[in-house]
Amino acid sequence: MPRSTQLRNLLHKAFIASSATRLTRTVQAIAVSGTAAGLALILLGSSIVDGFQWEIPQKMGQFWGHLQVRSLKPEEEVLRPHLQMSPDRLAHIQRITGVRRASTVVLLPGLCRSSEGMEGVLLKGVQNNSALDFFRTHLISGKIPQWNSAQSTNEILIPKSLASALRIQTGDNVSFYFMQQPVRMRKFKVTGIFEMPMQNELGRPVAVVHQSILRKLLGWTAMSGGYLELELFDHRKMSDIRKQVNRKLTLQEECLTLEEQMPALFEWLRFFDTNRIVLMILLIGVGAVNLVSALFIMILEKQQSIGILQTMGLRPIHLAHTIVGLGMRLVSKGLIIGNLCMAAIYFIQVRWKLLRLDQESYYLDFVPLKLDTQTWLITNLSALMIAFLLLRLSAFLLTRRYTDRNLKFS
């Protein structure tokens, strides 16, 4: 066996033997726990950011549509049919890959009146049952109306804000007034009350009725609508799918993405990326100081043994390689523990949603987590690479700094 290898083995055994001391065990435990905590917090922060950037656009698109096909007619012509959509044309758009739901929508502003007063409201007329998925998950009282194409009813879903303002409960009959010539009134029966966390983005409460009721009030045909609403499986593909939708539109129609309709919402979501970068820089900095400090203490504790081995021919590069190997062992243990901690937190939050939020401020009533395999792999590989480069740099600097001192001491 070469002499350099024997000396490196002796040095390695010396460091392993020092692990039995209380000081070294404490230092190593701090280094491992710091690495584990840093990785777990980075993964947790990334999953929270990705969770917000996924959940909010998906839910908003479920309610308002990720894409909207509209006529280029002036918006003030609200009482005239804007869009003509035949069943065949609607089916062609529905078959586009990535489209989960395509349905016509009729919007009509009105006034809701009860014994407590009046409130402005926007009535949204939907037709197919899949358009009610959002309200099923946000229903807080009552039930979802059983609408079908053959029979329309006067059942209505109203948001919690409207119910609280006018003290309306499920089962109540409420009157709605529509500013037409002449003014028309229609009574509806409240069958359900839902939570509308995104009402501020829409500007007014939105109540949901069957589309045929609004068509009758407006005198529209069965193929007339205000706009076409497209819900996607993945909101990140809005731009790509819009290109396909545009090929099926006339020159008098346009397709708008949810981001174009609500730029402030998406700007707020992009701000989370800045928070993610700041968090990663802080945690990497703390972890680096923690790891280098542990190496420094281990070298100081074995200063005499290192000096003796250097007089026997141990080169600084061999000392540096040994220190890097020991450091990577600590880093590997920390990464394993950090991944296990993150897996436990992820499972508990996704399963039971223990971490709650103020829904009016954050659009969600729980902290969303989303961590895909690609993000997990990139984070772990980046942590290993950064730790390796950091260990090599610090090991060479520390060994060069203390080589002469160790020789004099020995």
matplotlib code that plots the C-alpha trace (Angstrom):
import matplotlib.pyplot as plt

x = [0.0, 1.5, 2.7, 0.3, -2.6, -1.5, -1.1, -4.6, -6.0, -4.4, -5.8, -9.2, -9.0, -7.9, -11.0, -13.3, -11.8, -12.4, -16.1, -16.3, -15.5, -18.5, -17.4, -17.0, -20.4, -22.0, -20.4, -21.3, -24.9, -25.2, -23.8, -26.1, -29.2, -28.4, -28.1, -31.3, -33.2, -31.9, -32.9, -36.3, -37.0, -35.9, -38.1, -41.0, -40.6, -40.5, -43.5, -45.5, -44.6, -45.4, -48.6, -49.8, -48.9, -50.7, -53.8, -55.0, -54.9, -56.5, -59.3, -59.8, -59.9, -62.4, -64.7, -64.0, -62.3, -58.6, -59.5, -62.5, -63.7, -65.5, -67.0, -65.3, -68.6, -68.6, -69.0, -71.9, -74.1, -74.6, -78.3, -77.5, -76.1, -72.4, -71.4, -73.1, -71.9, -73.4, -73.2, -70.8, -68.4, -68.5, -67.7, -64.7, -63.3, -64.0, -61.9, -58.7, -56.1, -55.8, -59.3, -61.2, -64.5, -65.9, -69.2, -71.1, -71.9, -74.4, -73.7, -76.3, -76.0, -78.9, -80.0, -80.8, -83.4, -84.4, -86.0, -82.6, -82.0, -80.5, -77.2, -75.6, -74.9, -73.7, -75.7, -73.8, -75.8, -74.2, -75.5, -73.7, -73.2, -69.4, -69.5, -70.6, -67.5, -66.1, -69.2, -69.3, -65.9, -66.8, -70.4, -70.9, -74.7, -77.5, -77.1, -76.1, -79.2, -80.1, -80.3, -80.7, -81.1, -84.7, -86.0, -84.8, -85.7, -85.5, -82.9, -79.9, -76.5, -75.4, -72.0, -71.6, -70.9, -74.2, -76.0, -74.4, -75.1, -78.8, -79.2, -80.3, -80.5, -80.9, -84.5, -85.4, -87.0, -85.3, -86.1, -83.7, -84.3, -82.8, -82.3, -84.0, -86.7, -89.0, -87.3, -87.9, -88.1, -87.6, -87.8, -85.3, -85.1, -81.7, -80.7, -77.0, -74.5, -70.9, -67.6, -66.2, -62.6, -61.8, -64.6, -62.2, -60.8, -64.3, -65.4, -68.9, -70.7, -71.5, -74.6, -75.2, -78.4, -79.3, -78.4, -81.9, -83.4, -81.2, -81.7, -85.4, -85.0, -82.8, -84.8, -81.8, -81.8, -80.4, -77.1, -76.6, -74.2, -72.1, -68.8, -67.3, -65.5, -62.7, -61.3, -57.9, -56.3, -53.1, -53.2, -49.5, -50.6, -52.9, -50.8, -50.3, -54.0, -55.1, -53.2, -55.2, -58.5, -57.7, -57.7, -61.3, -62.5, -63.9, -62.5, -65.1, -64.0, -61.0, -59.6, -58.3, -56.2, -56.9, -53.6, -54.7, -58.0, -56.4, -52.8, -52.6, -53.3, -50.6, -48.1, -48.8, -48.1, -44.8, -43.7, -43.5, -40.5, -38.5, -39.4, -38.2, -34.8, -34.3, -35.2, -32.7, -29.9, -30.4, -30.6, -27.6, -25.6, -26.5, -25.8, -22.4, -21.3, -22.5, -20.7, -17.4, -17.5, -17.9, -14.9, -12.8, -13.5, -12.7, -9.3, -8.4, -9.2, -6.9, -4.2, -1.5, -2.3, -2.3, 1.0, 2.6, 1.2, 2.5, 6.0, 5.7, 4.9, 1.1, 0.6, -2.0, -4.0, -4.5, -5.6, -8.0, -9.5, -10.0, -11.8, -14.0, -15.0, -15.9, -17.8, -19.8, -20.7, -22.2, -24.0, -25.4, -26.8, -28.3, -29.9, -31.5, -32.9, -34.1, -35.9, -37.6, -38.8, -40.1, -41.9, -43.6, -44.6, -45.9, -48.0, -49.5, -50.4, -51.8, -53.8, -55.1, -54.4, -53.3, -51.7, -54.6, -54.8, -57.1, -59.1, -59.9, -56.3, -54.7, -57.7, -57.2, -58.1, -55.0, -51.3, -51.0, -48.0, -46.9, -43.6, -42.9, -40.1, -38.1, -38.0, -37.0, -34.2, -32.8, -32.9, -31.1, -28.5, -27.9, -27.4, -24.9, -23.0, -22.9, -21.8, -19.0, -17.7, -17.9, -16.1, -13.3, -12.7, -12.8, -10.7, -7.9, -7.9, -7.9, -5.2, -2.9, -3.5, -2.6, 0.1, 3.1, 1.5, 0.8, 4.4, 5.8, 3.3, 4.3]
y = [0.0, 3.4, 5.5, 8.4, 6.0, 4.7, 8.3, 9.2, 6.1, 7.1, 10.6, 9.2, 6.9, 9.9, 11.9, 8.9, 8.4, 12.1, 11.5, 9.7, 13.0, 15.0, 18.2, 16.5, 14.7, 18.0, 19.8, 17.1, 16.9, 20.7, 20.4, 17.5, 19.2, 22.5, 20.9, 18.9, 22.0, 24.1, 21.6, 21.0, 24.7, 25.3, 22.4, 23.7, 27.2, 26.1, 23.8, 26.7, 29.1, 26.4, 25.6, 29.2, 29.6, 26.5, 26.5, 30.1, 30.2, 26.8, 27.7, 31.1, 29.4, 26.9, 29.7, 32.3, 30.3, 30.1, 31.3, 33.4, 33.7, 37.0, 39.0, 42.3, 44.1, 47.0, 45.9, 48.4, 46.3, 43.9, 43.3, 42.0, 38.6, 38.8, 35.3, 32.7, 29.2, 26.2, 22.7, 21.5, 24.4, 24.1, 20.4, 21.1, 23.5, 21.0, 18.4, 20.5, 18.8, 20.3, 21.7, 20.3, 22.2, 24.5, 26.1, 29.3, 31.8, 34.6, 37.6, 40.0, 42.7, 43.3, 44.3, 41.8, 43.0, 41.6, 43.0, 44.3, 46.4, 46.1, 45.0, 45.1, 41.7, 40.0, 37.0, 34.3, 31.9, 28.5, 25.6, 22.3, 20.5, 20.6, 24.4, 23.9, 22.0, 25.1, 25.7, 22.1, 22.5, 25.9, 25.3, 26.2, 25.9, 24.3, 22.2, 22.5, 23.0, 20.0, 21.7, 20.0, 21.2, 20.1, 22.0, 25.2, 26.2, 29.4, 28.0, 30.2, 30.0, 33.2, 34.1, 34.3, 38.1, 38.7, 36.4, 38.2, 41.7, 41.0, 38.3, 35.7, 32.0, 28.9, 28.3, 32.1, 33.6, 36.8, 39.3, 40.4, 43.5, 44.0, 47.4, 46.8, 48.8, 48.3, 47.2, 43.5, 41.6, 37.9, 35.8, 33.1, 30.5, 30.3, 26.7, 27.1, 29.6, 29.4, 31.0, 33.3, 34.0, 35.9, 38.4, 41.4, 40.5, 40.5, 43.7, 42.6, 39.5, 36.9, 34.7, 31.6, 30.6, 28.5, 30.0, 29.6, 31.9, 34.8, 34.0, 34.3, 37.6, 38.9, 37.4, 35.5, 32.3, 28.9, 29.4, 33.0, 33.7, 36.4, 34.6, 31.1, 29.9, 27.4, 25.6, 23.9, 21.0, 23.1, 26.9, 27.0, 26.0, 29.0, 30.6, 27.4, 26.4, 29.9, 29.6, 26.5, 28.2, 31.2, 29.0, 28.2, 31.8, 34.3, 37.8, 39.2, 37.2, 37.1, 34.8, 36.2, 34.5, 34.7, 36.6, 39.2, 39.7, 39.8, 41.0, 42.2, 38.7, 37.1, 39.9, 39.2, 35.5, 36.2, 38.2, 34.9, 34.0, 36.8, 35.5, 32.1, 33.4, 35.5, 32.4, 30.2, 32.7, 33.1, 29.4, 28.5, 31.2, 29.9, 26.3, 27.2, 29.0, 26.1, 23.5, 25.4, 26.1, 22.3, 21.5, 24.2, 22.9, 19.3, 20.4, 22.4, 19.4, 17.1, 19.8, 17.7, 14.5, 16.4, 17.9, 14.5, 13.0, 15.9, 15.3, 11.8, 13.0, 13.7, 16.4, 19.2, 18.0, 14.6, 16.4, 18.5, 15.4, 13.7, 16.7, 17.0, 13.3, 13.7, 16.8, 15.1, 12.3, 14.9, 16.6, 13.3, 12.5, 16.0, 15.6, 12.3, 13.6, 16.8, 14.9, 12.7, 15.7, 17.4, 14.2, 14.1, 17.7, 17.4, 14.3, 15.8, 19.2, 17.7, 15.1, 17.2, 20.8, 21.8, 25.1, 27.5, 31.0, 34.0, 33.3, 36.9, 37.9, 34.8, 33.4, 30.1, 28.9, 26.6, 26.6, 24.8, 22.6, 21.4, 19.6, 17.8, 15.3, 17.7, 20.4, 17.8, 16.4, 19.8, 21.0, 17.9, 17.9, 21.6, 21.2, 18.4, 20.4, 23.6, 21.6, 19.9, 23.1, 24.8, 22.0, 21.9, 25.6, 25.8, 22.6, 23.9, 27.3, 25.8, 23.3, 25.9, 28.3, 25.8, 23.6, 25.6, 26.1, 22.4, 21.5, 24.0, 22.8, 19.1]
z = [0.0, -0.9, 2.0, 1.1, 1.4, 4.7, 6.1, 4.8, 6.5, 9.8, 9.5, 8.8, 11.8, 13.9, 12.9, 13.5, 16.9, 17.7, 17.0, 20.4, 22.2, 23.5, 21.8, 18.3, 18.7, 19.5, 16.6, 14.1, 15.4, 14.9, 11.4, 10.5, 12.0, 10.4, 7.0, 7.5, 8.7, 5.8, 3.1, 4.7, 4.9, 1.3, 0.1, 2.2, 1.0, -2.7, -2.2, -0.6, -3.5, -6.1, -4.2, -4.3, -7.9, -8.8, -6.6, -7.0, -10.8, -11.0, -8.7, -10.3, -13.7, -12.4, -11.5, -14.2, -16.9, -17.8, -21.3, -22.4, -25.9, -26.4, -29.2, -30.2, -29.8, -27.3, -23.7, -23.1, -25.4, -22.5, -23.3, -26.8, -27.6, -28.0, -29.0, -31.3, -30.4, -32.2, -30.5, -33.2, -32.8, -29.1, -29.4, -31.6, -29.0, -26.2, -28.0, -27.9, -25.9, -22.4, -22.2, -19.3, -19.9, -22.5, -21.7, -22.7, -20.0, -19.7, -17.4, -16.3, -13.6, -11.3, -7.8, -5.0, -2.6, 0.8, 4.0, 5.0, 1.9, -1.6, -3.0, -6.5, -7.8, -11.0, -12.1, -13.9, -16.0, -16.5, -18.4, -17.9, -14.6, -14.8, -14.4, -10.8, -9.6, -8.0, -6.0, -4.8, -3.2, -1.7, -0.6, 3.1, 3.4, 1.5, -1.7, -5.3, -7.6, -9.8, -13.2, -16.6, -20.1, -20.4, -17.3, -15.7, -12.2, -10.2, -7.9, -7.2, -5.5, -3.7, -2.1, 1.6, 1.4, -0.2, 2.3, 5.3, 3.9, 3.3, 6.0, 3.6, 4.4, 2.4, 1.5, 1.4, -1.6, -2.8, -5.5, -8.3, -10.3, -13.8, -15.3, -18.6, -20.4, -18.6, -15.3, -14.7, -11.5, -10.9, -7.7, -6.9, -4.2, -2.5, -2.4, -1.5, -0.1, -1.1, -0.1, -2.7, -1.7, -5.0, -4.9, -4.6, -8.0, -9.6, -8.0, -6.9, -5.6, -8.2, -7.9, -10.1, -11.9, -14.8, -18.1, -19.7, -17.1, -18.2, -21.8, -21.4, -19.6, -22.4, -25.3, -26.6, -28.6, -27.4, -29.2, -27.9, -25.0, -23.4, -23.8, -23.9, -20.8, -21.0, -18.0, -18.5, -16.7, -16.4, -16.3, -17.3, -20.8, -21.3, -24.1, -26.0, -25.9, -26.9, -30.1, -31.0, -29.9, -32.1, -35.2, -34.6, -34.0, -36.4, -37.1, -34.8, -31.8, -29.5, -26.8, -23.5, -20.9, -17.2, -16.7, -19.2, -17.3, -13.9, -14.2, -10.6, -9.3, -11.4, -10.5, -6.8, -7.4, -9.2, -6.2, -4.3, -6.5, -4.9, -1.5, -2.6, -3.7, -0.6, 1.6, -0.3, 0.0, 3.7, 4.4, 2.2, 4.0, 7.5, 6.5, 5.0, 8.1, 10.2, 8.2, 7.9, 11.7, 12.3, 10.0, 11.7, 15.2, 14.0, 12.6, 15.7, 17.9, 15.8, 15.3, 17.0, 15.1, 11.9, 12.6, 13.4, 10.2, 8.2, 9.5, 8.3, 4.7, 4.7, 2.0, 2.5, -0.5, 1.2, 4.4, 2.3, 0.6, 3.9, 5.3, 2.3, 2.6, 6.3, 5.5, 2.7, 5.1, 7.5, 4.5, 3.3, 6.7, 6.9, 3.5, 4.3, 7.6, 5.8, 3.1, 5.7, 7.7, 4.5, 3.5, 6.9, 6.8, 3.2, 4.0, 7.1, 5.5, 2.3, 4.3, 7.1, 6.2, 9.7, 8.6, 8.0, 6.3, 6.2, 3.1, 2.4, 2.3, 0.6, -1.5, 0.2, 3.7, 4.0, 3.1, -0.2, -0.9, -4.3, -4.8, -8.0, -8.6, -10.8, -8.1, -5.4, -7.5, -8.5, -4.9, -3.6, -6.4, -6.0, -2.2, -2.8, -5.4, -3.3, -0.2, -2.2, -3.6, -0.3, 1.5, -1.1, -0.9, 2.9, 3.3, 1.1, 2.8, 6.3, 5.6, 4.0, 6.9, 9.6, 7.9, 9.2, 12.6, 13.0, 12.2, 14.8, 17.4, 16.8]

ax = plt.figure().add_subplot(projection="3d")
ax.plot(x, y, z, "-o")
ax.set_aspect("equal")
plt.show()
